[in-house]
Amino acid sequence: MHNNRTNALQQQAARRDWRLRFEPGLEREFNAQWVEMRAWGSGIAVFSAGLLTAAFLIADLAVLGQRLPQVVVAAIGIGVVPALLLAGLVPSQRAMRPIMGQVTLFALALSGAGFVWAFVLTRTDPMTPPYAYEAGIVFIAYAYLFSMLLFRAAVVVGWGYFLAYLAAQWASGSAATPMIYASFFLVATNIVGMAGCYMLERYQRRAWVAHAMVEELATHDALTAVLNRRGLDADLDDLWKQAFREDQALMLVMVDIDHFKQVNDRFGHAWGDSALRTVAEAMREMSRRPLDRIARYGGDEFCGIWYGTPQREGLPQLLYDEITERLTAMARQTNREPPTVSIGAASIRPRQGGNREALFRRADAALYQAKQQGRNCVVIADDDPLLA
């Protein structure tokens, strides 16, 4: 899984992709993180748009006074402004943050419809200036550059507003010259906005790929492609919280290659590296569920976290058999004596008490006991309520 993701990131970094689209797995990951990253920014932007629209309405009232139809004031003051302000408050509810993109789209669609409706209504009074045209320029620029919408969604909003405005011009019987004049500026605003939004999203995507690659390097072991200690510690925090919420158990299995220094001395470091990779592959084969984690915890020591221990009671022995079989097959190919492993295992149910430090102490004590018993064996922590 790690190798596939790393390869996909490397390919994406090397590719000059102008489509603003990753391969499906990375695209889903980017969108999920983008939603979380942009939630508050979108909320602030939309809320600010509500305040700005209210300020424009107050300015119109001050300048136009009675010439501004009351129905226009009602359309914007009662419809558009509250919708924007309420949409801006959505991120304060954590459960609603994932839908902030849809909320922003809805708020902008409602705002655009309100501005177009206001324009249609002002056409009934020839003395009222076509202020909705200027508002349209601000609206389109905002949709592209400040709403934090992704490029494709922003294009829908920007050109959707232009087409709606054009239809309103035609339906209200506007003269051709003002309609062409307004259309020119709205089209120009859309083109400039598209260019800015496109370059901004392209930069953000490239920055996300670079950050993801750095994160991969920081949390994974380069030799075996499993998590390193830092990566495991970070994931274990989340696993512990989830196990506590769901009242599930966690099993920790520590694996140590016996006399690994002697293996390196006798057969060379390259062969020792192959043995490390073989152990990692065997552990990865036994941890296919999404919440299982494998890590290289030290030079010749690995550990694995398995989520939901009661369904995995025989796993330490199965893991020992799988590793032993693979190491034996590797050694047979080179006519060498296969290395052996010692395994210590312990489990805990976070909701019933204890902490991660205690879990590691018990698993480490079981591993030490396995070594004291002559190595090449499996030991379960004493009095383990779930694995005994």
N, C-alpha and C positions, 0 to 999 in steps of 0.2 A: 504493500500500500504506500509506504514511504517512498520506495523507488519510483513507483508510477507517478506520484505527485511531484517528486523532484525532477523527473524527466520532463513532465509536462511544463513545469515552471521554467526549466532551462530552454526548452523549445520555444516557449512563449517569449522569453527574454531575447532570444536570438532572432526572432521573427519580426519583420517590419509589417505588422498587421494593422491595416487601416480600417478594419471592419468594426472595431469596438466590440469585439466578441471573442471570448476565450473558448477553449474546448469545454464541453458540458460540465465536467466535474469542477474545474476552476471557475467557470461562470457562476455556478450555484454558490460556491464558496464566496466569491467576490460580492455577489448580490446580497447574501446574508450579512456579510460584514459591512457592506455599504449601507444597508438599512440601519444597522446599529450605529454606525458612525454619523450618518446624516440626520438621525432622528431629531436631535436637539437643534442642529443647524437649520433644518427645514422648518421646525416649529418657530424658531426665532425669526426666520425670513418671512414666513407667512403672517405671523403676528405683526411684524413690522410693516408688511404690506397693508394690513388692516388699518394700522395707525396712519400710514401715508395716505390711504384712500380717504380716511376720515378728514385728514388735513386738507386734501384737495376739495372735498365737499364743503368744508367750512370756508375755504377761500372763494369757491364759486358763489356761495351764499353771500359773502361779504361784497363781492364785485357785482354780481348780477341781481341780487336781491329778489324782488318780486318777479323779475323776468324768468327766473329759474322755476320751471313747473314743479309743483309740490309732489307730483307723482314720481319725478326723477329723484327728488330728495328722499322719498320713501323707498324707491327701488335700491338706491345705493346705501342710504343710512340704515334701513331696516333689513335689507337682504344681503348686500355684499359685505359691508363692514363687519357685522356680527359673525358671518360665516368665516371670514378670515381670522378674526380674533379667536373664535372657538377652535378652529383648526390648529392655530398656533399653540394651543394649550394641550393638544393631544399627547405630545411626548412626556408630559408630567405623569401620565398613566403608563407604567412600564409595559403592561399587557398589550397596549395599543400601538406601541412603537413600530412593530413589524408592518403595520398597515399605513405608516406615515406617508409613503409614496402615493398610495391610492387617495389618502385624505388630501394631500397637496394637489393632486390632479383634480379632484372634485372641487376643491376650494377655488382653484384657478378657473375651472370651467364655469363655475357659478359667477365668479367675478367678471370673466369675459362676457358672459351672457348679460350680466347687469349693465356693463358699460355699453354693449350694443343696444340693449333695450333703451337705455337712457338716450342714446343717439337718436333712435327712432322717434322717441317721444319729443325730443327737442326740435325735430323737423317740423312739428306741427306749429311751431312759433318761429316765423322767419326772422324775428329780432334776436333770437337766441343764437350765440355763436356756436359752431360745431366743435365744442370742447372735447367731445368723445374721441375725436381723431388724435389729438395730442395725448390723451390718456391711453390710447391704443399703443402709441410708441413706447411709453413707459411700461405698459403692461407686457408687451412682447419682450422688451429688453430684460425685464424682471424675470420672465419665465425662463429665458435662456441662461442668464448669468447669476441670478441670486436665489432662485427657488430650490436649488440643489437637486433638480430633476436630472435624470440621465438623458443623454442626447436624444434618443428616439422619442421619449415622452415629451421633452421640451419642444421638439419639432411638431408633434401633434398639437400641442397647445398653441404655439406661435402661428402656424399656418391655419389652424382651425379658427383662431380669432380673426385672422385676415379674411378668410372666406366668409365667415359670419358677418363681418363688417361690410364686405363687398355686397353681400346679399341684402343687408339692411339698406345700404345706399340705393341699390337698384329698386327695392320694394318701396322706398319712401319717395321715389321720383326725383332723386338728386340729379342735378345737371351733370353732363359728361365731364366737363373740365374739372370741377372740384373732385369728382370721383377719381379721375385719373391722377390728379395731384396727390390726393390722400393715399391712393393705392401705391404710388411710386415710393413714398416715404415708408409705408408699412412693409412693402416688399424689401426695401433696402435694409430696414431694421431687422427683418427676418434673416436676411443673408448674413449681415454682420453678426447677429446673435448666434446663428448656426455655426459660423466659423469659430467664434469664441467658445461656445459650449463644446464643440467637437474637440478643439485643442485642449480644453480644460479636462474633459473626461479622458482623453488619450493620455495626458500626463498623469492623471490620477491612476489609471490602470497600470501604466508602466511603473509608477512608484509603488503600487500595491504588489506587483510581481517582485520587484527588488526587495521590498520589505519581507515578503513571504520567503524568499530565498535565504535572506539573512537569518530569519527565524528558524528555517529548516537546519541551517548550519549550526545555529546556537543550541538547538534542542535535540539533535540527532548525532549519533556516533558515525563518523565517516567510514570506518572499516566495515561495520556490520549492518548499517542502515537502520538500526533500531534506535529507540530513544536513548539519550544519555541521562546522567543523573539529574541534571537541571530540568530536562524535559519531563522526566518521570515525576519529580517533585511538583512541577506546575500542574500536571494532569491529575495527580493524586489529590490535590486540594479539591478539584471539581468532583472527582469520583467519590471522595469521602462525603461531601455535602449531598450528593445524589443518593448514595447508599443510606445516609441518615434519613433523608426525606422519604425514601421508599421502603425503609426498614429491610434493607438487603445486606448480605454479608460480603466481605472482601477477603480473598485468599491471597497471601503473599508467598511466593515460592522463590527461594534463593538457590542459585545453581553455581557451583564452583568447579572449575576444571582442576582435577587433582595433579599436583606436582607440575604445574604448567611451566615453571622456569626450566625444569629438567627437560620438558618436551621441546622447548625452544633451543636449549643447549644441544640436545641430541639430534634433532631433525631440522633445525634452522627456523628463523623467524617467519619465513614465508609459509612454511608448513603449519607453524603455530597460528598464523593469521587465518589460514584455511580452517583450522579447527575452531577458532572463535566464530567464524562465519557459519560453520556447520551447526554449532550450538544455537546461534541466533536464529537460523532458518528453522531448526526443529521447534524451538519455542514459539516462533511466529506461526508455524503450522498448527500449533495447538491453541492458538489465541485468535480465532477468526471472528469473534463477536465484537461489535463496535466499542464496547466498554472495557475490553481486555487491553492490557498494556504490557509491553516487553521493553526492557532497558538493559543496556550494558552499564553495570553499577560500579565496576572497577576494572582493573587490568584483565583479570581472568574470571570475573564474577558477573553473573547476570541475575536479574530478578524479574519476576512477572507478577502482575496484579490481575486476578480473575474476579469478575463481578458475578455475584450470585453463587456463592460456594455450595449450598446444599445440592445443587444439580451437578456439581463437579467433584464429588467426594474422592473419587479414585484418580484424580488428575495428576497429583505428584508422581505416582508410580507410572502412569501412562507416559508422562513427560520424560521420566528417567529412561523408560524403554525406548522411546522415540529417539532421544539423544544418543543413547548407547548404540542403537542400530545404525544411525547415520555415521557416527564416528568410526564404527567398525567397518562399514562399507568404504569410507574414505581411506582408512588405513590399509585395507585390503588392496586397493588400487595401487598403492605405492610400496606394498610389502613391508609395512611397518607395524609396530605394536600400537593398538589404538589407545588413546588416552581415556581415562574414566572421569566420571563426575560424581560429586557429592551434592545432595539436595536436602535443604531444610525448608519446612513449610509451616505456616501458621495462618489462622483465620480470625476474623473479628466481625462483630455486627455493631457498627458505630452507635446505633441508637441504644444499645444495651450497655454502653459505657466503654471506657478505654480510649486510647488515642493512637495516632499513627506511629509515634515513637515506640509505644509499647508493642505494637504489631511487629515492627522491625526488630526490636530486641528479642522477641520470642522466636521469630524466624531465624535470626542470626544465631541464637542459642541452639536451635535445632540443627542448623548447619554445622556448628562447632561440634555438636554431639555426633553427627555423622562422621566427621573427620576423626573423632576420638575412637569411634567404633571400627576404624580401619579404612575409611573412605569407600567410594564406589557403592553407596547405598542411599536410601531415602529415610529421613527421620521427620516425623510429625511432632510439633511442639507438645510438650507434656500437658495432659488434661485439656487438650483442645476440644471445645464443646461441639465443633462442627465437623472436624476431620477425623477425630479419634474413632 
